């Protein structure tokens, strides 16, 4: 049944040889990697507005200069990553650049920044999407957590079906959003030229003076418009050949669309003096000012919802690949490198889904509360990547390296300054959480790497004088729960490998062992049965103590074998009706570490129950 549900939701498995055929062309890749970058205008514009509106009309007047500064920074970052996709064709983006050129620790700090950024980007996108549609239908505000989680589940299922399905599924919302907003901006520009500049319809009174700190606060909040611009550099291998060329061209198109949508919407908001009402986003107020409250306005809000929901797909495209690269390097669990049935990185997708869902619940579906957390990580990754590219060009000294290093150097300086601005201006808003978490992530990466190294050393055959240790005999112990058909196969198997077979019964109730012994002597008189009393009604501890005692009595090279009879129900739910003693015994035997130094072999003999 579970297999049937999985096939229905995810689809049938794909053979490995189709992996190359599952790569994306530029149309699908733009839809897969750009939603976060394109949709960031929704919450970036909102954050700039919320940062400046407290200073009244004087504050709102600065939204355009701040937007120009952010757009310039956006172009610098795009140029930097354009060079990255050509220099590092195996993916990894900022992490690969920082690791190779700055060292392991800077690389891991960059990876931690990116992974936190992906988690927060998905949470912000989904909650901002719900806020967009709730602006049109205020009754939905009370359901924003549930709606965000439903959209998260949909995005996860689409990605579990594979990269091509994700790119195809995202294409409609992405291009619908682009064409809808470009049309609205063109219409808005024409209307603004015809009507001239407007004054705020309800200019709010200034609640705070316009200070440098307030301006920096708004600038740092608006820098969230740059999120997602690095995602293409992490996914270069998923493009169709030539990978770097196609990835670079897609990055350029994405950056141009980002700039047009961001500056266009921000400029119209500023020029027309648009002010948002309560429980309304600034883009909703702009659309209402231009289009009224009719079907056109609703269409804009719906496309905003869709693009913000699928913006989480940027995280689903980047996070699993980055975690797989880290896992391949030994800093994350190796399971993250495994391809699922549909040639997707299922474990990374599930990890991202769980983390994003947790953030949505903890922060109550409030995108405004989440935004201060992910700006620090995103810009730290930008900075480390560009510093790493400066070192790369300095070492490579290829044609044109000087001006390329200059571009990356200027970009590193600007994004580094932005990290400081964001860290200081948004520290008390929650940025401190990420500032603390990023260094602490080394406490996860480094122990994992150390564990894998120790495992490799212990598994190595180097220095092993005698690969095969002679075994003079075998001793088999068969734990039994009673005299019934379920133990027959286990006993028969045990006698095929050695005549030295001992059965052991853990007596939980006084007198039960003697009844078992009488039946046992009639069925298997040639197999000794040991009754071990358990006054505290435990099965596992008395059995382990018995095995230790018998192992201590045999120091003549005998190998200890435990044969476990196990009942296997026909239906999955029937397993809930049994006490799972065999499973608990296997776990205890597998993970118990005894000081005696004996090796125990554990063999499971199933007895399949009929329907």
C-alpha positions in Angstrom: 0.0 0.0 0.0 2.8 2.4 1.0 4.6 1.6 -2.3 1.4 2.4 -4.3 1.0 5.7 -2.5 4.6 6.5 -3.3 4.2 5.7 -6.9 1.1 7.8 -7.2 2.7 10.9 -5.6 6.3 10.6 -6.9 6.1 8.4 -10.0 7.8 5.2 -11.1 11.6 4.9 -10.7 13.9 6.0 -13.5 17.0 4.1 -14.6 20.3 5.7 -13.8 21.3 6.1 -17.5 18.6 8.7 -17.9 20.4 11.0 -15.5 22.0 12.9 -18.4 18.6 13.1 -20.2 17.1 14.8 -17.1 19.2 17.9 -17.5 17.5 21.3 -18.0 17.5 23.6 -20.9 17.7 27.3 -20.4 13.9 27.8 -20.3 13.3 25.2 -17.7 16.5 26.2 -15.8 15.4 29.8 -15.6 12.1 28.7 -14.2 13.8 26.3 -11.7 16.5 28.6 -10.4 15.1 32.1 -10.7 11.8 32.2 -8.8 13.5 33.3 -5.6 15.5 36.0 -7.3 12.6 37.3 -9.3 10.0 37.2 -6.5 12.3 38.8 -4.0 10.9 42.2 -5.2 7.8 41.3 -3.2 9.4 41.2 0.2 12.4 43.5 -0.6 10.0 46.3 -1.6 7.9 45.6 1.4 10.9 45.7 3.8 12.2 49.0 2.3 8.7 50.5 2.7 8.4 49.2 6.3 11.8 50.6 7.1 11.1 54.1 5.7 7.4 54.6 6.4 8.1 55.2 10.1 9.9 58.5 9.0 6.8 59.6 7.1 7.0 61.2 3.6 10.6 62.2 4.1 11.6 58.6 4.6 9.6 57.2 1.7 11.2 59.7 -0.6 14.5 57.9 -0.1 13.2 54.5 -1.5 14.3 55.3 -5.0 18.0 56.2 -4.1 18.1 53.1 -1.9 16.7 51.0 -4.8 19.4 52.4 -7.2 22.1 51.4 -4.7 20.8 47.9 -4.3 20.5 47.5 -8.0 24.1 48.5 -8.5 25.1 45.9 -5.9 22.9 43.4 -7.7 24.8 43.9 -10.9 28.2 43.5 -9.2 27.1 40.2 -7.6 25.7 39.0 -10.9 29.0 39.7 -12.7 30.9 37.9 -9.9 28.7 34.7 -10.2 28.9 34.9 -14.0 32.6 34.4 -13.6 32.1 31.7 -11.0 29.9 29.5 -13.3 32.7 29.5 -15.9 35.5 28.9 -13.5 33.8 26.2 -11.4 31.7 24.0 -13.7 31.1 21.2 -11.1 28.7 23.2 -9.0 29.1 24.1 -5.4 29.1 27.8 -6.1 30.3 29.9 -3.2 31.3 26.9 -1.2 33.5 25.5 -3.9 35.2 28.9 -4.5 35.8 29.6 -0.8 37.0 26.0 0.0 39.5 25.9 -2.8 40.9 29.4 -2.5 40.5 30.4 1.1 40.7 27.1 2.9 38.5 24.5 4.6 37.1 26.6 7.5 36.1 29.6 5.3 34.6 27.1 2.9 32.5 25.5 5.6 31.4 28.9 7.0 30.3 29.8 3.5 28.4 26.5 3.2 26.7 27.1 6.5 25.7 30.6 5.4 24.3 29.2 2.1 22.4 26.3 3.8 20.8 28.6 6.4 20.0 31.0 3.5 18.3 28.3 1.6 16.2 27.3 4.6 15.2 30.9 5.4 14.6 31.7 1.7 12.1 28.9 1.4 10.3 29.9 4.6 10.2 33.6 3.6 9.0 33.0 0.1 6.1 30.8 1.2 5.0 33.1 4.0 5.3 36.2 1.8 3.2 34.4 -0.9 0.5 33.8 1.7 0.7 37.4 2.7 0.3 38.5 -0.9 -3.0 36.6 -1.4 -4.2 37.5 2.1 -3.8 41.2 1.1 -6.6 40.6 -1.4 -8.6 38.3 0.9 -7.9 39.4 4.5 -9.9 36.5 6.0 -6.9 34.3 5.1 -4.5 36.0 7.5 -5.5 33.7 10.4 -4.6 30.6 8.2 -1.2 31.7 7.0 0.8 29.0 8.8 -1.4 26.2 7.5 -1.5 27.6 3.9 2.3 28.0 3.9 2.8 24.4 5.0 0.4 23.1 2.4 2.3 25.0 -0.3 5.6 23.7 1.1 4.4 20.1 0.8 3.3 20.6 -2.8 6.7 22.1 -3.8 8.5 19.1 -2.0 6.4 16.6 -3.9 7.1 18.3 -7.2 10.8 18.2 -6.6 10.7 14.5 -5.5 9.4 13.8 -8.9 12.6 15.0 -10.4 14.4 18.1 -11.7 12.7 18.1 -15.1 9.3 17.9 -13.6 10.2 20.7 -11.1 11.5 22.9 -14.0 8.4 22.2 -16.0 6.0 22.7 -13.1 7.6 26.0 -12.2 7.6 27.4 -15.7 4.0 28.5 -15.8 4.0 30.5 -12.5 7.4 32.1 -13.3 6.7 33.3 -16.8 3.1 34.2 -15.9 4.6 36.4 -13.1 7.2 38.0 -15.4 4.7 38.8 -18.1 2.1 40.1 -15.7 4.4 42.4 -13.8 6.2 43.6 -16.9 2.8 44.5 -18.4 1.8 46.2 -15.2 5.1 48.2 -15.0 4.8 49.3 -18.7 1.2 50.3 -18.0 2.2 52.1 -14.8 5.0 54.0 -16.6 2.6 55.1 -19.3 0.1 56.2 -16.7 2.7 58.0 -14.6 3.9 59.9 -17.7 0.4 60.9 -18.5 -0.7 61.8 -14.9 2.6 63.1 -13.5 3.9 62.4 -10.0 1.4 61.8 -7.2 1.4 62.7 -3.6 0.8 60.0 -1.0 -3.0 59.4 -0.7 -2.6 59.0 3.1 0.9 60.2 4.0 1.5 58.7 7.5 2.9 60.9 10.2 6.6 60.5 11.1 7.0 58.3 14.2 10.8 58.4 14.1 13.3 61.0 12.8 15.1 60.2 9.6 18.5 59.1 10.7 21.5 57.4 9.1 20.8 54.3 11.1 17.2 54.3 9.8 18.4 54.6 6.2 21.0 51.8 6.7 18.2 49.7 8.3 16.0 50.1 5.2 19.0 49.5 2.8 19.9 46.3 4.6 16.3 45.1 4.5 16.0 45.9 0.8 19.2 43.9 0.1 17.0 40.8 0.3 16.3 41.6 -3.3 19.6 39.9 -4.1 18.6 36.5 -2.7 18.7 33.7 -5.1 21.2 35.2 -7.5 23.8 32.7 -6.5 21.6 29.6 -7.0 22.6 29.0 -10.6 26.3 28.7 -9.6 25.4 25.8 -7.4 23.5 24.0 -10.1 25.8 24.3 -13.2 26.0 20.4 -13.7 22.2 20.2 -14.1 22.3 22.4 -17.3 22.4 20.8 -20.7 25.8 21.1 -22.5 27.6 23.4 -22.8 26.9 23.7 -19.1 28.8 26.9 -18.2 27.7 28.8 -21.3 24.0 28.0 -20.7 24.3 28.7 -17.0 26.0 32.0 -17.6 23.4 33.1 -20.2 20.6 32.1 -17.8 22.2 34.1 -15.0 22.4 37.2 -17.2 18.8 37.0 -18.2 17.8 36.5 -14.6 19.8 39.5 -13.3 18.3 41.7 -16.0 14.8 40.6 -15.1 15.5 41.2 -11.4 16.7 44.7 -12.1 13.8 45.7 -14.3 11.2 44.3 -11.9 12.8 45.7 -8.8 13.5 49.2 -10.1 10.3 49.3 -12.1 8.0 48.5 -9.1 10.0 50.6 -6.6 10.1 53.6 -9.0 6.4 53.5 -9.6 5.7 53.2 -5.9 7.9 56.2 -5.2 6.8 58.3 -8.2 3.0 57.8 -7.6 3.3 58.2 -3.8 1.7 54.8 -3.1 1.2 54.0 0.6 0.0 50.6 1.8 -3.0 50.3 4.1 -3.2 48.0 7.2 -2.8 44.3 6.4 -1.6 45.0 2.9 1.7 44.7 1.1 3.2 47.7 -0.8 3.0 45.8 -4.1 -0.7 45.1 -3.5 -1.2 48.8 -2.9 0.7 49.6 -6.1 -1.4 47.1 -8.1 -4.6 48.5 -6.6 -3.5 52.1 -7.4 -2.8 51.2 -11.1 -5.4 48.6 -11.8 -8.2 49.2 -9.3 -9.7 46.3 -7.3 -11.1 44.3 -10.3 -9.9 41.1 -12.0 -6.6 42.6 -13.2 -5.6 43.4 -9.6 -6.6 39.9 -8.4 -4.6 38.4 -11.3 -1.5 40.3 -10.1 -2.0 39.1 -6.6 -2.5 35.5 -7.6 0.6 35.6 -9.8 2.5 37.1 -6.9 1.3 34.3 -4.7 2.4 31.7 -7.3 5.8 33.1 -7.9 6.5 33.4 -4.1 5.3 29.8 -3.6 7.5 28.5 -6.3 10.3 30.7 -5.2 10.9 28.1 -2.5 11.9 25.9 -5.5 15.2 27.8 -5.7 16.0 26.4 -2.3 14.9 22.9 -3.4 17.2 23.3 -6.4 20.2 24.5 -4.4 20.1 23.1 -0.9 20.0 19.3 -1.9 22.9 19.8 -4.3 25.0 21.8 -1.8 24.3 19.3 0.9 25.3 16.5 -1.5 28.6 18.2 -2.3 29.3 18.6 1.4 28.4 15.0 2.0 30.8 13.9 -0.8 33.5 15.9 1.0 32.6 14.1 4.3 31.1 17.0 6.1 27.5 15.9 6.0 25.9 12.4 6.2 26.7 10.3 3.1 23.0 9.5 2.6 22.6 13.0 1.2 24.5 12.0 -2.0 22.1 9.2 -2.8 19.8 9.6 -5.8 16.1 8.7 -5.3 13.7 6.8 -7.5 13.3 9.8 -9.8 17.0 10.7 -10.0 16.5 13.5 -7.4 18.4 14.0 -4.2 15.5 12.9 -2.0 17.2 13.0 1.4 18.3 16.6 0.9 14.8 17.5 -0.3 13.2 15.9 2.8 15.8 17.6 5.1 15.0 21.0 3.6 11.2 20.4 3.9 11.5 19.5 7.6 13.7 22.6 8.3 11.5 25.0 6.4 8.3 23.7 8.0 9.9 24.1 11.4 10.8 27.8 10.7 7.3 28.5 9.4 5.7 27.1 12.6 8.1 28.7 15.0 7.8 32.2 13.5 4.1 31.9 13.0 4.2 32.3 9.2 5.4 36.0 9.5 7.8 36.8 6.7 8.7 40.1 8.3 10.1 38.3 11.3 12.1 35.8 9.2 13.7 38.3 6.8 16.4 39.7 9.3 17.7 36.2 9.8 18.6 35.2 6.3 20.2 38.5 4.9 23.4 38.0 7.0 24.0 34.5 5.7 23.3 35.3 2.1 25.7 38.3 2.0 28.4 36.5 4.0 28.3 33.8 1.3 28.5 36.5 -1.4 31.5 38.1 0.2 33.4 34.8 0.8 32.7 33.8 -2.8 34.0 37.0 -4.3 37.1 37.1 -2.1 37.8 33.6 -3.2 37.4 34.6 -6.8 40.0 37.3 -6.3 42.4 34.7 -5.0 41.5 32.4 -7.9 42.3 35.0 -10.6 45.5 36.0 -8.8 46.7 32.4 -8.9 45.4 31.5 -12.4 46.7 34.7 -14.1 44.7 33.9 -17.2 43.8 36.4 -19.9 42.0 39.4 -18.5 42.6 38.2 -14.9 43.3 41.7 -13.6 40.0 43.3 -14.5 38.1 40.2 -13.4 39.9 40.3 -10.0 39.0 44.0 -9.8 35.3 43.3 -10.4 35.3 40.6 -7.7 37.3 42.7 -5.3 34.9 45.7 -5.6 32.0 43.3 -5.2 33.6 41.7 -2.1 34.1 45.1 -0.6 30.5 46.2 -1.2 28.9 42.9 0.0 31.3 42.9 3.0 30.2 46.3 3.9 26.6 45.2 3.5 27.2 42.3 5.9 28.4 44.7 8.5 25.4 47.1 7.9 22.9 44.2 8.1 24.6 42.7 11.2 24.6 46.0 13.1 21.2 47.4 11.9 19.3 44.2 12.2 21.1 42.6 15.1 18.3 43.0 17.6 15.7 42.1 15.0 17.0 38.5 14.9 20.3 38.7 12.9 22.2 37.7 16.0 20.7 34.2 15.7 22.4 33.6 12.3 25.6 35.3 13.5 25.7 32.7 16.3 24.5 29.7 14.2 27.0 30.1 11.4 30.1 29.5 13.5 28.4 26.9 15.6 27.7 24.9 12.4 31.4 24.0 12.4 30.5 21.9 15.5 28.4 19.8 13.1 30.6 19.6 10.0 33.9 18.9 11.7 32.8 16.0 13.9 31.1 14.4 10.9 34.3 14.6 8.9 36.4 13.3 11.9 34.0 10.3 12.2 34.3 9.4 8.5 38.1 9.6 8.8 38.2 7.3 11.8 35.9 4.9 10.0 38.2 4.9 7.0 41.2 4.2 9.2 39.5 1.4 11.0 38.3 -0.2 7.7 41.7 0.1 6.0 43.5 -3.2 5.3 46.8 -1.4 5.5 49.0 -3.1 8.1 46.8 -6.1 8.6 49.1 -9.1 8.7 46.5 -11.9 8.6 43.3 -10.8 6.8 41.6 -14.1 7.7 41.5 -15.3 11.4 41.0 -19.0 11.7 37.9 -20.1 13.6 38.1 -23.5 15.3 34.4 -23.9 15.9 31.0 -22.3 16.1 28.7 -21.8 19.1 25.1 -21.0 18.4 22.6 -19.5 20.8 18.9 -19.4 19.8 16.7 -17.1 22.0 13.2 -18.5 22.1 9.9 -17.1 23.3 8.2 -20.5 23.7 7.6 -23.8 21.9 5.9 -23.0 18.6 6.3 -23.2 14.9 7.9 -19.8 14.6 11.2 -21.2 16.1 11.5 -24.4 14.0 13.2 -22.8 11.0 15.7 -21.0 13.3 16.6 -24.2 15.1 16.9 -26.2 11.9 19.2 -23.6 10.4 21.3 -23.5 13.5 21.9 -27.2 13.4 23.0 -27.1 9.8 26.0 -24.9 10.7 27.1 -26.6 14.0 26.0 -29.3 16.4 26.8 -26.9 19.3 23.4 -25.3 19.6 21.9 -23.9 22.8 18.5 -22.5 23.2 17.8 -19.9 25.9 14.5 -18.8 27.4 14.1 -15.7 29.5 11.6 -16.4 32.3 9.5 -13.4 33.0 7.0 -15.2 35.3 8.1 -17.7 37.9 7.2 -21.2 36.8 6.8 -20.4 33.1 10.3 -21.8 32.4 9.5 -25.2 33.8 6.4 -25.6 31.6 8.5 -24.6 28.5 11.2 -27.2 29.5 8.7 -30.0 29.6 7.4 -29.3 26.1 11.0 -28.7 24.9 12.3 -32.1 26.0 9.5 -33.7 24.0 10.3 -31.8 20.8 14.0 -31.3 20.8 15.7 -33.5 23.5 19.1 -33.1 21.8 19.2 -29.3 22.0 20.0 -28.0 25.5 17.5 -25.3 26.8 18.8 -22.8 29.4 16.2 -21.0 31.5 17.3 -17.6 32.7 15.1 -16.0 35.3 14.3 -12.3 34.9 13.0 -10.9 38.2 12.7 -7.4 36.8 10.8 -8.6 33.7 13.5 -7.6 31.2 14.4 -9.7 28.2 17.4 -7.8 26.7 19.6 -7.4 29.8 19.4 -11.0 31.0 20.1 -12.3 27.5 23.2 -10.0 27.1 24.5 -11.1 30.5 24.0 -14.8 29.5 25.9 -14.3 26.3 28.8 -12.5 28.1 29.1 -15.4 30.6 29.2 -18.1 27.9 31.7 -16.1 25.8 33.9 -15.7 28.9 33.9 -19.5 29.3 35.1 -20.1 25.7 38.4 -18.5 24.9 39.4 -21.3 22.5 38.7 -19.4 19.2 35.0 -20.3 19.0 32.9 -17.8 17.1 29.6 -16.9 18.9 26.5 -16.9 16.7 23.1 -15.7 17.8 20.2 -16.9 15.6 17.1 -14.9 16.1 13.7 -16.3 15.2 11.4 -13.4 14.1 7.7 -13.3 13.3 6.9 -11.2 10.2 3.2 -10.1 9.8 1.6 -10.1 6.4 0.3 -6.5 6.8 2.3 -3.5 7.9 -0.3 -2.5 10.5 -0.2 -5.9 12.0 3.3 -5.2 13.2 1.8 -2.7 15.6 0.0 -5.6 17.3 3.3 -7.3 18.3 5.9 -6.3 20.8 8.9 -6.2 18.4 11.1 -8.2 20.8 13.2 -9.6 18.0 13.9 -6.1 16.6 14.9 -4.8 20.0 17.2 -7.8 20.5 18.9 -7.2 17.2 19.4 -3.5 18.0 20.8 -4.4 21.5 23.1 -7.1 20.1 24.3 -4.9 17.2 25.2 -1.9 19.3 26.2 -3.4 22.6 30.0 -3.0 23.1 31.4 -5.5 25.5 34.9 -5.4 27.1 35.4 -9.1 26.5 36.5 -8.6 22.9 34.4 -11.4 21.4 32.9 -11.1 18.0 29.3 -12.1 17.7 27.5 -12.9 14.5 23.8 -12.1 14.4 21.6 -14.1 12.0 17.9 -13.3 11.6 15.5 -16.1 10.5 12.1 -14.8 9.6 8.8 -16.7 9.9 6.3 -15.2 7.6 2.7 -15.2 9.0 -0.1 -15.8 6.6 -2.8 -13.3 5.8 
